[in-house]
Amino acid sequence: MIILKKLKTMKKWSLKKCKKEFWSIFSVYIRLRDKGVCFSCGTKIPDFYHRSGNRLHGWKAGQAGHFITAKSCGLALYFHEQNVHCQCHQCNVNLSGNWVEYEKKIIEVYGQDVCDMLKQLKWTGNVVYKAHNYIDMMIEYSAKANELEENYADLSI
């Protein structure tokens, strides 16, 4: 379960720390939302055993991968729910995002208009977040992720 640090402490964080902490929460939310299934290739990421011997759900081994790559997308797409999906290590790392299959799936799920909009946002989308924006988003997405995590056993996979 995701537990937010005390709000008082969070308000002292640097912008860089706020972004990093929000990414970790957003990534968990995305992987839970997609139920541990790779968006690009459709592979269900299998449950695994941690070195401590505890069995962990496969979504924890998944990665939150970007359609428009994180290196070039800017903040307008970095945290955009239609631009970020669960991906297996093979697709996200070994195949550099498996971009061709990712694009096909974006079009299948959201339509060509959304695909074109995401590509356009790469060049025109400009968002500036302040620390308080990240804190607000941390609170919002922590609640969303906590709800999904609590119901994970009930999700049809």
N, C-alpha and C positions, 0 to 999 in steps of 0.2 A: 504494500500500500504506500502511496506517495504521501509524505507528510511535509507540509510547508514549514519552513523555519518561521520563527516569530516575525511578525510584520515589522516590529521595531528594529530588529537586526537587519532585515532585508532593505530597509530604507537607507542603510549606511553602505550598501554594496555599490561597487563601481558599475558603470554601464557595461563593461566587458563581462563582469561576473554575472550581472543580471541576464545578459543574453545567453551566456553559457548555461546557467541554471534553467532558464526558460526552455532552451533547446532540449535539455535532458527530460523535462516534463512533457514537452510537445512530442518528442520522439516516442516516449512510452505511450502516450495517447494514440498516436498514429498506428503503432504496432498492435495495440489492443483493438483499435477500431477496425483494422484489417484482419483481425483474428489470427495473426501469425501466418498469413498466406501471402506469398510473394506476388505482388501486383503484376510484375513483368512476365514471369513464367508459370504462375499458378501453383507452384509447389507449396504444400503445407510444410512449414518449418517444424521438424519433429521435436517433441519434448526431449530433454536431455538430463543427464545427471551431473550436478555440480561436483567439484572435487571433494566437497564436504559430505557427499553422499545423498544430498537432497535432490529430489526430482523437480526440475523446473520446466515450466511451460515453454513451448517452442517460440512463442512471440518474443520472449526475452533474448533469444539468439538472433532474432531478425534485426534488420537495420531500417531506419527511416531514410529512404532514398528519394532524391529529387529528380523530377522529370527535366526541368531546366536546371542544370547543375548548380550546386551550392556555390561553386567558385565564381560563377558568372551571373547569378540571378538577382542579386541585390535583395534587400529586405522585403520588397513587395512580394517576392516569391519564396523567400527562404522559409517563411512560416505560413505559406498558403496551403490550405488543406487539400486543394485539388492538384497541387504541384508536388506534394510529399505523400509517399505511400510506403507500406512495408515491402521490403525486398530481402531476398536471401543474399548471403555473402557472394555466391557465384554471380548473380546478376549485378549487384551493386558495386562490388569491388573487381572481381575477375573480368567481368564484361563491361566495366566502366558505365554501369547503369542500365545496360541492355536497352539502349535508347530506342531502337527500332521497335522492339516488342512493347516497350513502355508507351510509345506514342500510339501504337495500334490499340492498346488497352485504354488509354485516355480517350481516344475517339469512340471506342465501343461503349465505355461507361458514361462519359460526359457529353460526347458529340464533338464534331469538327469545330464548332464555334468556340467551345471552351479551350480546345487545343490551340486554336489560333490566338485566342485571348492571352493564354499563358505565354506563348511565344512573343506576342506584342509587349506584354508587361516586362519582359526581359529588357527591352529597350526604352520603354516609356514609364514604367512603374518606378516611382521613387518614394520611399517611405522613410521617415526618420522617427525612431523610437527613443524615448527618454526612459530613464530607470523606472519611473512610476508606470509607464506603459507596460514594461516587461513584468512588473510586479502584478499589475491587474490581470495580465494574460496568464501569469503563473497561477493565480488564484482560480481563474476560470478553467484552465485546462487541467489543473490538479483535480478539481471537482469532477470534470468529465472523465478523466482517467480513473479516478477512484471508483466511480460508478461502474465503468466498464470492467475494471478489475474485480470488483465485488460480484459482478454477474458473469464473469468469464466462464465459470463451470456450466452456466446455463446457455451460453451462446452456442448456436448450432454451427458446427465447424465442418 
